[in-house]
């Protein structure tokens, strides 16, 4: 018995399936993360929707929250100053 197949076509099909699955996983991760995002004016969530990758690049998708305070929100560190310039050791506290 002899089996032959087009290796390049199989690799392309596997990569296409991987890319489709990656888009689904990234969209769900973004949705899950934004569920816990503080909503003052919605800017943080909007920045994630507009700045995150919409399609894979070399099998990688990146989720981005592109606001000056996104990192501090994520780690829960309070900032001081006008505009906020200094990170403190105080945890963030939300009222809503």
C-alpha positions as CSV (number, residue, x, y, z in Angstrom):
1,X,0.0,0.0,0.0
2,X,1.3,3.4,-0.9
3,X,-0.1,6.7,0.6
4,X,0.6,10.1,-0.9
5,X,-0.6,13.5,0.1
6,X,0.1,17.1,-0.5
7,X,2.1,18.1,2.6
8,X,1.9,21.9,1.8
9,X,-1.9,21.7,1.5
10,X,-2.2,19.8,4.8
11,X,0.0,22.4,6.6
12,X,-2.1,25.3,5.1
13,X,-5.3,23.7,6.3
14,X,-4.0,23.2,9.8
15,X,-2.7,26.8,9.9
16,X,-6.1,28.1,8.7
17,X,-7.9,26.1,11.4
18,X,-5.4,27.3,14.0
19,X,-6.0,30.9,12.9
20,X,-9.8,30.6,13.1
21,X,-9.5,29.0,16.6
22,X,-7.1,31.7,17.7
23,X,-9.5,34.5,16.7
24,X,-12.3,32.8,18.7
25,X,-10.1,32.4,21.8
26,X,-8.8,36.0,21.6
27,X,-12.3,37.4,21.2
28,X,-13.5,35.4,24.2
29,X,-10.5,36.4,26.3
30,X,-11.1,40.1,25.4
31,X,-14.7,39.8,26.3
32,X,-13.8,38.0,29.6
33,X,-11.2,40.6,30.5
34,X,-13.4,43.6,29.7
35,X,-16.1,42.2,32.0
36,X,-13.8,43.2,34.9
37,X,-12.8,46.6,33.4
38,X,-13.8,49.6,35.4
39,X,-16.4,51.7,33.5
40,X,-16.1,55.4,34.1
41,X,-16.6,56.7,30.6
42,X,-15.9,53.4,28.8
43,X,-12.6,54.6,27.4
44,X,-10.6,51.6,28.6
45,X,-13.0,49.1,27.0
46,X,-13.1,51.1,23.7
47,X,-9.3,51.2,23.6
48,X,-9.2,47.4,23.9
49,X,-11.7,46.9,21.1
50,X,-9.9,49.3,18.7
51,X,-6.3,48.5,19.5
52,X,-6.4,44.7,19.8
53,X,-5.5,42.5,16.8
54,X,-8.4,41.4,14.7
55,X,-6.6,38.7,12.9
56,X,-3.5,36.5,13.7
57,X,0.0,37.6,12.6
58,X,2.3,34.5,12.4
59,X,0.0,32.6,14.7
60,X,-0.1,35.3,17.3
61,X,-2.9,37.8,18.4
62,X,-2.3,40.6,20.9
63,X,-4.8,42.1,23.1
64,X,-4.1,45.8,23.9
65,X,-5.6,48.3,26.3
66,X,-4.1,51.5,25.0
67,X,-4.7,54.2,27.6
68,X,-2.2,55.9,29.8
69,X,-3.7,54.3,32.9
70,X,-4.5,50.8,31.7
71,X,-1.5,49.2,33.3
72,X,-2.3,50.8,36.7
73,X,-5.9,49.7,36.4
74,X,-4.7,46.1,35.7
75,X,-2.4,45.9,38.6
76,X,-4.6,47.9,40.9
77,X,-2.1,50.7,41.8
78,X,-3.3,54.2,42.6
79,X,-1.7,57.1,40.9
80,X,-1.0,60.7,42.1
81,X,-0.5,64.1,40.5
82,X,-2.1,66.1,37.7
83,X,-2.0,64.5,35.2
84,X,-1.4,61.3,37.2
85,X,2.4,60.8,37.1
86,X,3.4,58.9,40.1
87,X,2.4,55.3,41.0
88,X,1.8,54.7,44.7
89,X,1.6,51.6,46.8
90,X,-2.0,52.3,47.7
91,X,-4.5,49.9,46.1
92,X,-7.3,51.3,43.9
93,X,-10.7,51.5,45.5
94,X,-13.9,51.7,43.4
95,X,-17.2,53.0,44.6
96,X,-19.4,51.5,41.9
